[in-house]
Amino acid sequence: MLDGPDGCGKSSQARMLMDWLQSQGVPAVGFRDPGTTVIGEKIREILLSPAHEAMTTPAEVLLYMAARVQLWTEKIQPALREGQCVVLDRWLSSTCAYQGYAGGFGMENVIEIAQAALERVWPDLTIILDIDLETAAGRLKRDLDRMERKGDGYHGRVREGFLKLADQRPGFAVVDARGSIEATQHQIRAAVQRQLG
């Protein structure tokens, strides 16, 4: 699973990783969180629309979790049962960093809700793509969504949240995502190969 602050390049890297795994003969499938399912995509629209500025942090937590539960049930669990390698673009670590840490909801509170709602909480491997705010901002060359508009102070805390989580939990790897797409992908593949042993 790939995660990290906005602008870290995780969506592109997730696609590249999936293509590489398939080229190595590994049956792999990719999903984005929130999204992928019909319900998840509708929740994503609500969460990211700048029209919903009034949304509270607890509401964000619960909506992200609802989309995640649907994704697990409809897509991830069946794929794992079929022996496929699942590559995720975001997962629980995002809610921990954004709403839990930066939003002040509490990372442990987020994890408790996940444990109540999900059959499996953590992936085998979570790769955090670490990037500084200035580099990340330079990569967001489109209209910003509601989460991306939250300001540098918030996004600085998001980065801290990701790094804190990676430091505290097993199954995490941190990759420096400031370099080229190819250099970052090389580090990601190395982390995956270490995990596969």
Secondary structure as UniProt FT lines:
FT   STRAND          2..3
FT   TURN            6..7
FT   HELIX           10..23
FT   TURN            24..25
FT   STRAND          28..32
FT   HELIX           38..48
FT   HELIX           50..52
FT   TURN            53..54
FT   HELIX           57..71
FT   HELIX           72..76
FT   HELIX           77..81
FT   TURN            82..83
FT   STRAND          85..89
FT   HELIX           92..95
FT   HELIX           96..102
FT   HELIX           107..117
FT   STRAND          126..130
FT   HELIX           133..139
FT   TURN            146..147
FT   HELIX           148..150
FT   HELIX           152..168
FT   TURN            170..171
FT   STRAND          172..176
FT   HELIX           181..196
//
